Amino acid sequence: MRVAPIEVQVLEPLKKLKVIVEPNAYGISAEITLTGRTAPIEDDRLILADGPRTIIDTFRLVQHMDWEGRIEAFGEMIDLKGWRGTRDRSWGVRSIGIRDPQPYVPPRPLPLFWLGGPQIYDDYGVYFHAMDDEQGRVRSRMCVLHAADGSAPRRLDDVSFKLDYRSGTRLIAKADIRGRFAGRRRSAARIFPRGAGEYAGRRLQPSDLEPGHVPRRSCAVWPDVQHERAGSQ
């Protein structure tokens, strides 16, 4: 598939992609190969309506990836060897593009809280999202652990989270995400990503973009997962 200077090649379905950006007037080009570290998951269907009007009706595929290749921008070249990332492929109805010309009666905003938190570690990946309405009522919750060995993703039930914000801002300083595996009574996973707001108030430095930099500033604790790998359960 190609649009103007950007081309996406599917080298191996749901496993390996290649993205090519040919040299162009914007001074940015790239050749990136993305290989799945984890199995892909299908996100829960997200539906948001205002009376008879559909605002959001979307599906999403999420997969943690290993990157290799290069990006060239404004005369500088970035080698992507050892980098990791997450791909997000979504489709459906959303509030972008040409909107419904009919006005809301009476006029009003449509408040929505959305929090997405993909995380990548050496042996596991985590995909978490939360969508609430203006009253704090849950519209969608999802948390999935992906093993890097390619095994099927494991979903957590009864997902909850607590956020600590930097004083006077909406920047997240720490998150506590909890859930349990099906059939378990107690919390099976607690995830503590740290450093989400560490870059507030300053520009990113080259050292911030080193491979693995963000995972090294984070911490994930999965007691039951560790015990199961050790064969104790």
N, C-alpha and C positions, 0 to 999 in steps of 0.2 A: 504494500500500500504506500502510495506516495502523494504528498501534497506540497507543491512548490519545491523548496530545497530539502524537505524532510521526508525520509523514507523509513518505513518499519518493515523488517523482514522477520517472518516466523521461521526460525531454523528448526525448532522442535516444539510442537504444540504443547502449551502449558508448561514448558520447561526452559526454552532458550529463545531469546529474541536478539535482534540486532537493530540498532537505531543509527541512521546515517543522516547527518546534516551537511549538505554540500556548501562550499564557500558561497557567501552571499553578501549583499550590501550592508548587512548589520554587523559584519566582522566576527561572526560566531560560526564555527563548524565543529563537527564531532563525528566520531565513529565509536560506538559503544556496544559491547556485547553483554547481555544480561542473562545469567544462568540462575535458575531457581535454587535457593538454599533449602527451601521448604516446599511442601505441596501447596498448591493454590487453594484458597477457600472462597466460597460464595457468601458474601455478606447477606445479612437479613434484608428482606425487602423493606424499604423505607417509604411510608405513605404519610403525607400530610395534606389535609384538605381544609378548606374554609367554606363550610356549607356545601353546595354542589360543585365548588371550584377546586380542582386538583392543583395543588401547589408543587408537591413532590411525589413522584412515584418511580423509584429507581432501584436498580440492582447494581451490585459491585463485586468485582473479583479482586482479591488482594493476595499478593505473593511477595515474600522476602527474597531478594536477589543478591548475587555476587556480580560486581561490575568489573569489566576490564576494557581497555581502550584508551581513548584520549578525547579531551575537549580543548579546542583552541579558541581563545577569545582575545581580541584586541592585541594580537601579537604575542600572547603568552600561551603556553601549552601546559595542560594539567594531565598527568599520567594517572589513570584510574585503577591501576593494579592494586588489589587489596581492598578496594572500596566496597561498601555494601549499601543497599538501598531497598526501597519497597515500591513495587509497581501497583497502581490502582487503576483498574479499568471499569468504568461505570457507564451505564446507559439508562435511558428512560426520560421521564418528564421532570423538569426542574425549572426554576425561575431565572433562566438565562435566555439570551436571544430575544426574539420578538415576543413581547408579553401580550397578555389578554388586554385589549383596549378598554374593556368595560371597567369602570372605576369601582372601588369598594364603596358600599353604601351601608352605614356611614363610613367615611374615610378613616382608616386605622392601620397601624403597623401590624405585622405578624411576627411577634417575638419568638425567638427560637434559640435554645442553647445547644450547641454542637461541640463535642469534644472527641477528637480522633487521636489515637496514640499508638502507632506501630513502633515496635522496638525490636532490635536485632542483637542477639548475643551469640557466643561461640557455638553453643549446642541447641539453643532454642530461639524461636522468634515469638513475639506476642503481637496480637492484633486486638485492640480495644476501641470501642466507640460508645458514646452516650449521646442520646438526643432527648431533650426535655422541652416541655412547653413553658409558657411564661409563668405558670403557677408551680413549676417544679415537678409536674407530673411526667412520669416516664413514658416516652414515645417509643424508644428503642434502647436496648442494652445488649452488648455483645462483647465477649472476651474469649479468645481462642489461643491456645498454645500450639505452636508448630515445632515439631522436632526436626533438627537439621538432617536426620538420617532418612528423610523422605516418607516417614510413616504418616498415617492419617492424622490430621489435626484433632486436638482434643478440646472440646468446648466446656466452658465453665458455666454453671447455673448460679442463680441468685447473686448476680454480679452487683457490687456496690463500689463506690469510690469516695474518697475524701481528698480535697485539694487545699493546699496551703498557698496563698498568694503572697507575692511581694507587697509590702505595705504601700498603700496608695496606688496600686496598679492592678491590671487584670492579667499580669504575667504570673504563670504558675512556677512556684519555687520547688514544690514537692507534691507527689501524688501517691496515695495509698489505694491500690486497687485490689479487691478481694472477691473470691468466688469459690465454688466447690465443684468437684466432678460429680456426675450423675451417680446417685446411690450413696453418696457420702453425707454424713451429718455435719461434720465440722468443716471449717474453711480449709480448702486444699491448696490454695495458692494465694500468696500475698506478694504484690509487685510494687516495688518502691523506686520508680525512676527518679533520679535526682539530677539537678542541674538544668532543668528545662528553661529556667530564666537566667542562666549565668551570663548570657550575652547581652542582657539588657543594658542600655546606656553606653555601649561601646561598639565599635565596628568589629566584624569578624577578622581574626588574624589568620595568616596561612597555617599556623599550628593548629587552629581550631578544626581545620579540614583534613587533618591526617587520618588515614584509615583507622577505624576503631576508636576514634577520639571520644565520641559521645557515649558508646557503650562503656568505656573505661570510667566515665563519670557517672555511671548509673549503677544500680544494684537491684538484682531480682532474686527473690527468695521463693522457691517452690518446694516446700518440705515433702509433700507426698510424691511429687515427681522424682525428687532425688532418691527417696526411699525405694520407689519402684524400680528405678534403674539399678539400684544396688541389690535388688532381689529380696528386700526385707518385707515386702507386702505381696 
